[in-house]
Amino acid sequence: MIENRGVILVLAYARSDLLNELFESIKQLTDVEKVSIVVVRQIGIDSVGITLNKWQELIEVLVETDGSAGTAAENISKNRLAGYAVSFDSLGADWVLAVEDDVLLASDTVLFTKRMFEKYQSHRNFRAINLGSRLKKSELGQSTYCLTRFGVVGQASVLPRATWQKMQRMGIIEVARSGHWDSAMEAFVKTGFCVAPNNSRYIDRGWVDATHMSSNPEDDYYKEIAASFNQLKESPDTSFKRMDLGYWWREDLKTYRNWKNLFYWITFASRSPIVIQTYRKLRKFFLRLR
């Protein structure tokens, strides 16, 4: 079997101490030597540059942006999309694991990603891999996964090349540059499924210098992610079996059911950039005829 090319995309801004700890967790990943590491850094914080210099032997590509895209949301989108573009379009990645700088990764994160990508890469409804969970850690949870109907999670998630290319053709990536990248992608991603582990492959420490998350480290979200975190060097069963266990923590996080796809395609079509642009052109045309 030909080895698929994977990239870990690190999104760095201001939290140099957390960034260093993220790289410590990346260094100990199983199979990390088989992936490339791309970093997108928004310049402005000198300590972040010092941290990246420390880890330069691991980093294959460093992209620096100046934060001039506009709002904070626009800069976040610009930085992430720049990283995806370098990884997919320049490096030829088959999948990209994007991770924010306040996250720690479990040792088997790359192993889990590779297994899931190999299993589902040829499935037409496969959209992404979200690496988090809030189900309490268990031996069963460590070696199983589920299929969900959800958007792409910003903290730590994997985008396959096929999803990226489809979103480029549909004009979604262009829309994502101008605001919240995740909401721009959500309707399309929900036309298919996201794979997710039943025990989390990351810990989120977003309370430090929080921008869009709770600044309270005792928030249930942070505590439940940590209680779900898979700390084993390798999961008990690395063949990973599907087991949909139920997901209570978000009302919009649904177990994937194939028969519901038509509804989500209709929803997407009503919001699609191409459909909206076509409607505006037709409206302008008929207004001129009056």
VENMO-V38106 format. One record per pair of residues at least 12 apart in sequence whose C-alpha atoms are under 10 Angstrom apart, sorted by the first residue. I is the first residue (numbers start at 1). GAP is how many residues later the second one is. Records with the same first field share a line. If there is no record, write none. Layout:
BEGIN
I = GAP + GAP
END
This chain:
BEGIN
1 = 117
3 = 31 + 91 + 111 + 115
4 = 30 + 31 + 89 + 90 + 91 + 110 + 113 + 114
5 = 29 + 30 + 31 + 82 + 83 + 86 + 87 + 88 + 89 + 90 + 91 + 109
6 = 26 + 28 + 29 + 30 + 31 + 81 + 82 + 85 + 86 + 87 + 88 + 89 + 90 + 91 + 104 + 107 + 108 + 111 + 152 + 154
7 = 25 + 27 + 28 + 29 + 30 + 31 + 53 + 76 + 77 + 80 + 81 + 84 + 85 + 86 + 87 + 88 + 89 + 90 + 91 + 103 + 151
8 = 18 + 24 + 27 + 28 + 29 + 30 + 31 + 51 + 75 + 79 + 85 + 87 + 88 + 89 + 90 + 91 + 102 + 148 + 149 + 150
9 = 27 + 28 + 29 + 30 + 31 + 50 + 52 + 53 + 71 + 74 + 75 + 77 + 78 + 87 + 88 + 89 + 90 + 91 + 147 + 148 + 149
10 = 12 + 13 + 27 + 28 + 29 + 30 + 31 + 49 + 52 + 70 + 73 + 87 + 88 + 89 + 90 + 91 + 93 + 146
11 = 27 + 28 + 29 + 30 + 31 + 52 + 65 + 68 + 69 + 72 + 87 + 88 + 89 + 90 + 91 + 144
12 = 27 + 28 + 29 + 30 + 31 + 36 + 37 + 40 + 52 + 67 + 68 + 87 + 88 + 89 + 90
13 = 27 + 28 + 29 + 30 + 31 + 32 + 35 + 36 + 52 + 54 + 63 + 66 + 87 + 88 + 89
14 = 27 + 28 + 29 + 30 + 31 + 32 + 33 + 34 + 35 + 87 + 88 + 195
15 = 30 + 32 + 33 + 36 + 86 + 87 + 193 + 194
16 = 29 + 30 + 31 + 32 + 33 + 34 + 35 + 36 + 85 + 86
17 = 30 + 31 + 34 + 84 + 85
18 = 30 + 33 + 82 + 83 + 84 + 85 + 86 + 187 + 188 + 190
19 = 29 + 32 + 33 + 81 + 82 + 83 + 84 + 85
20 = 28 + 30 + 31 + 32 + 34 + 35 + 81 + 82
21 = 30 + 80 + 81 + 82 + 83 + 84
22 = 77 + 78 + 79 + 80 + 81 + 82 + 83
23 = 28 + 29 + 31 + 32 + 35 + 78 + 80 + 81 + 82
24 = 31 + 80 + 81
25 = 78 + 79 + 80 + 81 + 82 + 177
26 = 32 + 78 + 79 + 80 + 81 + 83 + 84
27 = 28 + 31 + 78 + 80
28 = 77 + 78 + 79 + 80 + 205
29 = 76 + 77 + 78 + 79 + 80 + 81 + 82 + 204 + 205
30 = 76 + 77 + 78 + 79 + 80 + 81 + 82 + 203 + 204
31 = 76 + 77 + 78 + 79 + 80 + 83
32 = 26 + 75 + 76 + 77 + 78 + 79
33 = 25
34 = 76
35 = 25 + 58 + 60 + 61 + 62 + 75
36 = 22 + 23 + 24 + 25 + 51 + 55 + 57 + 60
37 = 19 + 20 + 21 + 22 + 23 + 24 + 25 + 50 + 59 + 60
38 = 20 + 21 + 22 + 23 + 24 + 25 + 45 + 46 + 48 + 49 + 53 + 58 + 60
39 = 13 + 20 + 21 + 22 + 23 + 24 + 25 + 40 + 41 + 44 + 59 + 60
40 = 21 + 22 + 23 + 24 + 25 + 39 + 40 + 41 + 42 + 43 + 44 + 46
41 = 21 + 22 + 23 + 24 + 25 + 26 + 38 + 39 + 42
42 = 21 + 22 + 23 + 24 + 25 + 26 + 33 + 34 + 37
43 = 20 + 21 + 22 + 23 + 24
44 = 21 + 22 + 23
61 = 22 + 25 + 26 + 30
62 = 21 + 24
63 = 16 + 19 + 20 + 23
64 = 15 + 18
65 = 13 + 14 + 17
66 = 13
67 = 12
69 = 108 + 109 + 110
70 = 108 + 109
71 = 107 + 108
72 = 107 + 108 + 139
73 = 104 + 105 + 106 + 107 + 108 + 139
74 = 102 + 103 + 104 + 105 + 106 + 107
75 = 102 + 103 + 104 + 105
76 = 101 + 103 + 104 + 105
77 = 96 + 99 + 100 + 101 + 102 + 103 + 104 + 105
78 = 98 + 99 + 100 + 101 + 102 + 103
79 = 98
80 = 18 + 19 + 20 + 74 + 97 + 101
81 = 92 + 93 + 95 + 96 + 100
82 = 95
83 = 13 + 15
84 = 12 + 13 + 14 + 75 + 77 + 80
85 = 79
87 = 74
88 = 71 + 72 + 73 + 74 + 76 + 77
89 = 72 + 75 + 76
92 = 69
93 = 67 + 68
94 = 23 + 27 + 65 + 66 + 67 + 68 + 70
95 = 18 + 19 + 22 + 26 + 33 + 34 + 63 + 64 + 65 + 66 + 67 + 68 + 69
96 = 17 + 32 + 33 + 61 + 62 + 63 + 64 + 65 + 68
97 = 12 + 13 + 16 + 31 + 32 + 33 + 34 + 59 + 60 + 61 + 62 + 63
98 = 55 + 56 + 57 + 58 + 59 + 60 + 61
99 = 32 + 54 + 55 + 56 + 57 + 58 + 59 + 103
100 = 54 + 55 + 56 + 57 + 104 + 105 + 106
101 = 54 + 55 + 103 + 104 + 105
102 = 53 + 101 + 102 + 103 + 104 + 105 + 106 + 107 + 108
103 = 52 + 53 + 98 + 99 + 100 + 101 + 102 + 103
104 = 51 + 52 + 97 + 98 + 99 + 100 + 101 + 125
105 = 26 + 51 + 95 + 96 + 97 + 98 + 99 + 124 + 125 + 126
106 = 25 + 94 + 95 + 96 + 97 + 123 + 124 + 125 + 126 + 127 + 128
107 = 94 + 95 + 123 + 124 + 125 + 126 + 127 + 128
108 = 93 + 122 + 123 + 124 + 125 + 126 + 127 + 130
109 = 22 + 88 + 91 + 92 + 93 + 121 + 124 + 125 + 126
110 = 91
111 = 123 + 124 + 127
112 = 17 + 19 + 31 + 32 + 33 + 84 + 85 + 89 + 122 + 123 + 126 + 127 + 128
113 = 16 + 17 + 18 + 44 + 45 + 82 + 83 + 84 + 88
115 = 123 + 124 + 125
116 = 12 + 13 + 29 + 79 + 80 + 81 + 123 + 124 + 125
117 = 12 + 41 + 42 + 43 + 78
120 = 75
121 = 39 + 40 + 41
122 = 40
123 = 69 + 70
124 = 38 + 39 + 68 + 69
125 = 38 + 64 + 65 + 66 + 67 + 68 + 69 + 133 + 136
126 = 21 + 33 + 34 + 36 + 37 + 63 + 64 + 65 + 66 + 67 + 68 + 69
127 = 22 + 23 + 24 + 25 + 31 + 32 + 33 + 34 + 35 + 36 + 37 + 39 + 61 + 62 + 63 + 64 + 65 + 66 + 67 + 68
128 = 20 + 22 + 23 + 24 + 25 + 29 + 30 + 31 + 32 + 33 + 34 + 35 + 36 + 61 + 62 + 64 + 65 + 66 + 67 + 68
129 = 18 + 19 + 22 + 23 + 24 + 27 + 28 + 29 + 30 + 31 + 64 + 65 + 66 + 67 + 68
130 = 17 + 18 + 20 + 21 + 22 + 23 + 24 + 25 + 26 + 27 + 28 + 29 + 64 + 65 + 66 + 67 + 70 + 71
131 = 14 + 21 + 22 + 23 + 24 + 25 + 26 + 27 + 63 + 64 + 65 + 66 + 67 + 68 + 69 + 70 + 71 + 72
132 = 21 + 23 + 24 + 25 + 64 + 65 + 66 + 67 + 68 + 69 + 70 + 71 + 72 + 93 + 94 + 96 + 97
133 = 12 + 63 + 64 + 65 + 66 + 67 + 68 + 69 + 70 + 91 + 92 + 93 + 94 + 95 + 96 + 114 + 116
134 = 63 + 64 + 65 + 66 + 86 + 87 + 88 + 89 + 90 + 91 + 92 + 93 + 94 + 95 + 113 + 114 + 115
135 = 62 + 63 + 64 + 65 + 89 + 90 + 91 + 92 + 93 + 94 + 110 + 111 + 112 + 113 + 114
136 = 62 + 63 + 64 + 88 + 89 + 90 + 91 + 92 + 93 + 94
137 = 61 + 62 + 63 + 87 + 88 + 89 + 90 + 91 + 92 + 93 + 94
138 = 60 + 61 + 89 + 90 + 91 + 92
139 = 60 + 91 + 96 + 97 + 98
140 = 58 + 59 + 95 + 96 + 97 + 100 + 101 + 103
141 = 56 + 57 + 58 + 59 + 87 + 88 + 89 + 94 + 99 + 100 + 102 + 104
142 = 55 + 56 + 57 + 58 + 59 + 86 + 87 + 88 + 89 + 90 + 92 + 93 + 94 + 95 + 96 + 98
143 = 54 + 55 + 56 + 87 + 91 + 92 + 93 + 94 + 95 + 96 + 97 + 98 + 99 + 100
144 = 52 + 53 + 54 + 55 + 91 + 92 + 93 + 94 + 95 + 96 + 97 + 98 + 99 + 100 + 101
145 = 50 + 51 + 52 + 53 + 54 + 95 + 96 + 97 + 98 + 99 + 100
146 = 47 + 48 + 49 + 50 + 51 + 52 + 94 + 95 + 96 + 97 + 98 + 99 + 100 + 101 + 109 + 110
147 = 45 + 46 + 47 + 48 + 49 + 50 + 51 + 95 + 96 + 97 + 107 + 108 + 109 + 110
148 = 42 + 44 + 45 + 46 + 47 + 48 + 96 + 98 + 99 + 105 + 106 + 107 + 108 + 109
149 = 37 + 40 + 41 + 42 + 43 + 44 + 45 + 46 + 103 + 104 + 105 + 106 + 107 + 108 + 109 + 111 + 112 + 115
150 = 36 + 37 + 38 + 39 + 40 + 41 + 42 + 43 + 44 + 45 + 102 + 103 + 104 + 105 + 106
151 = 31 + 32 + 33 + 34 + 35 + 36 + 37 + 38 + 39 + 40 + 41 + 42 + 43 + 101 + 102
152 = 29 + 30 + 31 + 33 + 34 + 37 + 38 + 42
153 = 29 + 33
154 = 27 + 28
155 = 47 + 48 + 49 + 50 + 51
156 = 45 + 46 + 47 + 48
157 = 37 + 38 + 39 + 44 + 45
158 = 36 + 37
159 = 35
163 = 22 + 25 + 26
164 = 21
166 = 22
167 = 17 + 18 + 21 + 22
169 = 105
170 = 18 + 102 + 103 + 104 + 105
171 = 101 + 102 + 103 + 106
172 = 12 + 13 + 14 + 15 + 16 + 100 + 101 + 102
173 = 12 + 100
174 = 99
175 = 97 + 98
184 = 87 + 88 + 89
185 = 83 + 87
186 = 82
187 = 77 + 78 + 79 + 80 + 81 + 82 + 83 + 84 + 85
188 = 76 + 77 + 79 + 80 + 81 + 83 + 84
189 = 75 + 76 + 79
190 = 64 + 66 + 71 + 73 + 74 + 75 + 77 + 78
191 = 65 + 67 + 69 + 70 + 71 + 72 + 73 + 74 + 75 + 76 + 77
192 = 64 + 65 + 66 + 68 + 69 + 70 + 72 + 73
193 = 61 + 62 + 63 + 64 + 65 + 68
194 = 61 + 62
195 = 47 + 61
196 = 46 + 48
197 = 31 + 33 + 43 + 44 + 45 + 46 + 47
198 = 30 + 31 + 32 + 44 + 45 + 46 + 47 + 48 + 49
199 = 26 + 27 + 28 + 29 + 30 + 31 + 32
200 = 24 + 25 + 26 + 27 + 28 + 29 + 30 + 31
201 = 24 + 25 + 27 + 28 + 29 + 30
202 = 23 + 24 + 26 + 27 + 28 + 29
203 = 19 + 20 + 21 + 22 + 23 + 24 + 25 + 26 + 27
204 = 13 + 17 + 18 + 19 + 21 + 22 + 25
205 = 12 + 17 + 18 + 20 + 21
206 = 16
207 = 12 + 15
221 = 28
224 = 25
244 = 12
END
